[in-house]
Amino acid sequence: MMIRACGLVVFVGVLCCQVALSTGQSSFDINRYHDYHEIDAYIREVARLYPRITRLLVIGRSNEGRELLGLKIGANLNDNTVPAVYVDGGNHAREWPAFHVSAYFIDKLVNGFGHDQIITDYLERAHFFIFPVLNPDGFIYSRTSTVSLIRQWRKNRALANCTGVTAFNKHNVCCEGVDLNRNFDVQFKPTNYPFNNPCSDEYQGPFPFSEPETRAFRDFLLSKDASRIKAFISFHTHGQLFILPFNFKRKTYPNDYPELLGLAERAADAIRAVHDTKYRVGTAADMLGPVTGSASDWVKLNTPIKYVYTIELPPELRTSFAFQMKAHWLLPTSKETWAGARVIIEQVLSEFGRPR
């Protein structure tokens, strides 16, 4: 990493981002795509520069042994009475903007504390858990080639399974990887095609939580440290969709669905007010069709987290192969998404936080 500080250049491994060490400020360059190692280095550098308001978290390791890294952010990290908000960059390798918007949220929070009254208030009254990359192996693999099959890789890098089926070979095809967002224990069925096909982009895996990445996610969200999380936001691309549980069956909703829907609609309105980006709001089952084994359904069914959302970032679904928006859209998308997230944060503080 090359760090620039007051004109000095220091080499520390891989190029990550510019960090003004003299002032203790980190800066994530959201105007370009970063590789996994740059994002990893950025997270670690934030933890080093902001020891009072951040704590580095390692919740597990990937299939290939990489640390699943995140941050706990808050003004009073040992206060066990405040609510918390969880944010992740999703778990699909090709969805690079999701990783970057999550990193932007880190940058927004740590640089705003003590300088921006609203963000300072957020951090004094809540904690934030942010995990930008939950599928490091797949993310790295997706950047190794411009060949569509690799660049558009969705799954993790689980070992080859030779029971797959393709259009060209009806059986005994060896395919790699598991769709981490189909690997959760929600309506998981061995006969559920195409989710049981190792050659499918949506292969669910041999059994629920077969992957170290999903087990790490599960164990963290069931841990004591996560017990005060009141809102869960997972970023994906693409579609401009605000997805609510449940997604395993059409016309199937949690009891508090009206509350989840109302908050999501307000957040979508806040996003639209920035750049007129229009989001559809509802369950994936109703808008697109049922899917099983999703992370958000598992979270809603197995944790006390109330507000559970998967946000499919722009562009719209009618745009083909748009999992990686042009880099110049990263900053506008991050800004408008932050506007929507603020609505969710403020609801959490209003409903579960201490009075100002």
N, C-alpha and C positions, 0 to 999 in steps of 0.2 A: 504494500500500500504506500502510495506517495501522499504525504500530508503537507499542505502548505500552511505556514504560520508566519505572518508578518514578513513575507518574502523569502522565508527559509523553506527549503525542500528537504524532507526527511524520507528515506525509503524504509518502509516497514513491511515489505512483502508484496501485496497486490494493490493496484490502484483501486480505491474505494470511492472516496468522495473528498471534498475539501472540508477541512476541519480547522476552525480558527482557535488553535490551542491557547493563544494568549488571552482570549476572552472566555474560554470554556464552552464555546458554542459549536455544535455539530451542524452540518448542512448536507442533506441528502439531495443530490441533483436529480430532481424528478423530470427533467427535460430530456432524459435519455434512458435507455434500458441498461440495467446493470446485470452482471452475471451473479450466480449464487455466491461466489467467494467475496464479491464486493458487498453484497447485502449482509452476509455473515460478518464481515469485518466491520461494517457500519454499526450493526447491533452491538458488537463487543465494544466498539469505540464509544458509543453513547453510554453504555454502562460504566465505562472508565471515566468519562468526562462528567457524568452526573450521578455520583455515588449517593447523594442525599435523596434524590427523587426516583432513582431507577434501581432495579435489581435484575441481574442476569438470570434467566431461567433455562435450564436444560431439562426437558421433560422425557427424553428418550433418545434413541438412535434409529436411523433409517435402516432399510434392508442392507445397504452397502456400508453401514457403520457411521454415517454422518450425524452429528448432533442436531436434534430438533430444538431450535433456539428461539427464545423470545425474551420479552421484557415485562416486568411488573413496574408500573409507573404510578407515582402518587407522592403527595407532599409528606404523608405520614405513613410510611410503608408498614409499620408494625401495629397500626390501628386496626383492630379486628372488628370494628363496629360499622365501618363505612361500606356502602354497596360497591359493586365492581361491574365493569363492562369488559367483555371479551371481544377481541377482534382477531381474525386470521386472514391469511392470503389464500384460503382455499387449499385444495389438495390436487389440483389438476396441472400437470407439468406445463402444458402449452399456454396456460392462462397467465402470461407474464404481467399484464396490467394489475391483476389482483395482488400479486406480491408487492408491486411498487406503490399502490395506493395504501396498503398497510404500512409500509415504511414511511410514507408521507405522513400518516397519522402519528407515528412516533416522533418525527421531526416537528410536527405542529405542536405536540404536547410539550416536549422537553424545551424547545426554544421559546414557547409562549409563557412558560411558568415564570412568574416574577415580572413579566413585561406586558402580558395581555391579561386584563382583569378577568375576562370570562374564563380563559383557560386556567388561570391561577385558582379560580373558584372551583373549577372542575376537579383539579388535582388535590385541593384541600378537602373536598367532600366525597371523593370517590377514588378507587383504584382502577387502573386499566391493565389488562393482560393482552399483549399484542404479539402474535406469532406470524411474521411475514411469510415464511415458507415452510409448509408442512410436508412437502414432497421434494426434498432437495435432489434426490437421485434422478427423478424424472425430469426436473427442471434443468439439471446439468445436461442430461442426455438430449433434451429438446433443442439445446443450443449448439450441438455438435455438428449439425449439417443443415443445409437449406433444402434438402430433400423433404418433400411434404410428409412422408410417413414418419420421419424423425422430428421435424420441426413441429408437427401437430401431435406429438406424443402426449397422451392424456394420463396414462397410468403410472404406477411406481415401477421399480425395476426388479420385481420378484422374479425368481428363477423360471426358466422355460417350463411350460406345461404342454405335454404332447398329446392332449386329448381334444385339441381344438378343431374347429370346422371353419373352412373358408369357402368362398364361391368357386375356387379353383381346385380345391382338394377336399373331399367330403369328410375325411377323418385322418387321424394320426398326424396332425399338423402341430409343430412345436411353436408356441407363442409365449411371449414374456409379459409380465406385469399384471397388476391388479388395480382396478379402479377403486381408489380409497374411499370415494363417496358412494360406493355400493357395498362396502365391506362391513357395515354396521349391522347389529343384530335387530333389524326391523323387517319383518315379513321376508326373511331370508329363506329362500327355497332352492333346494338342489336342482329342481327341474325347471327353473324359471328362465326360459330362453328369451333374449340372448345373454342375460346376465350370468348364465352358467357356462358360457363359451369362452375359453381362454383367449381366443383370437378376437373377441369383441372389445371395442374401446371401453365398454361398460362391464367387463368381467368382474363379478362380485368376489371372486376368490373361492377357495375350497370350503371355507366355513367362516362364520362371523369372527371378526377380529383376528384373522389369520396373519395380518401384516403388523410389523412392529410399529409402524407409523400410527395406525388406528388404535392399537393398544395403548400407546403413549398418550394420545389424545384422550381416550376414554379414562385412563387412570388419572390424568391431571384434572379432568372435569369432575371426577368423583372424589378428589382430594379435599382436605380441609381448607387449603389455601383458596380453592375455587368455590367454596360453599356460599360466598356472598355475591357471586355473579348474578346479576339481575337481567342483563341483556347480552345476547350472543349475536355477533355479526360476522358472517363468513362471506368474503368476496370471491366472486368467480367472473368469468367472461364466457360468452357474451349474450346479449339479448335485451338489456334494459328492463329487467324483471326484478320485482321485489317479492321474493318467494317466502311464503309462510308455511308452517306445517298444517296438515299432514300431506305427504306426497306419495304415499304408497297406495292410495285409493281415491278415486274421484268422490267429491261431495262428502269428504270425511275431515272433520275439524276438531281441534281441542275445545274444551268447554269455554275457554276465555278467548276464542277466536275473534269475537267482535272487538275486544280491546286491542288485540294484536293488529287487526286490520285497520282500525282507526288510527293507531300510531303510525303504521306503515304508510297510510295514505297521506298523513301530515308530513312525514319525512319525504315522500315522493314529491309533494307540492313544494317543499323547500328546495329540493334538487332542481325542479323545473324552473323555479324563480331565478336561478343563477344564469343558466344558458338555454333555457327552454327545452331541456332534455326530458322527454316524457317516459316515465316508467309505468308498466303494467303491474298491478298488485293482485296477488292471490296465491293459491297453492300451485305447485308445478303440475300436480295431477290434473287440476282443472284447466290450466292454461296450455299444457303441453302433452300431458299423458302421465300415467302413474310410473313411479320408479321406486324400487325397494332398496333397503340398506343404506339410506342417506344419513349423513351426519346430523343434519338439523332435526330430522324426525327422532333419531335416537336421543338427542339432547332434550327435546321437549318431553319425551316419554320417560326419561331416566334421571333427570336432574330437576332441581327446583327452579331453574332459570325460567323466567316468565316470558320475556320478549326474545323470540328466536327467529332470526332472519338470515336468509341467503340472498345476497344482492348480486345479480348478474349485471356487470358493468356494460357500458356501451361498446360497440354499436348495437343496433337492433338486430333481431334474428334474421330479417330478410337479407342481411348482408352475409354473404358466404365466406367461410374461412377467415373470420375477423377476430380470432381469439387474441391476436396481438395488434392492437390499434397502432396507428402511426405514432411515433414517439412524441410528436408535437401535441398530441391530444392528452398526454399523461397528466400534465399540470392542470388544464381545465377540468378534466374528469376528477382529479383528486380534490380540487377546490369545491366543485359542486357536490361531490359525495360527502365531503366533510360537512357541508351545510345540512345534508340530510341526517348524518350521524349525530349532529348537535341536537336535533329534535329528540332522538332516542336517548341521548345522554341526559338531557334536561328532564325528560319524563322519569328516568330512573332516579334522578336527584329529587324531583318533586314527590315521587311516590315512596321512595325508600331512604332518602338522605336526611341528614340533620338540617334543620332550618338555617338559613343564612344568618 
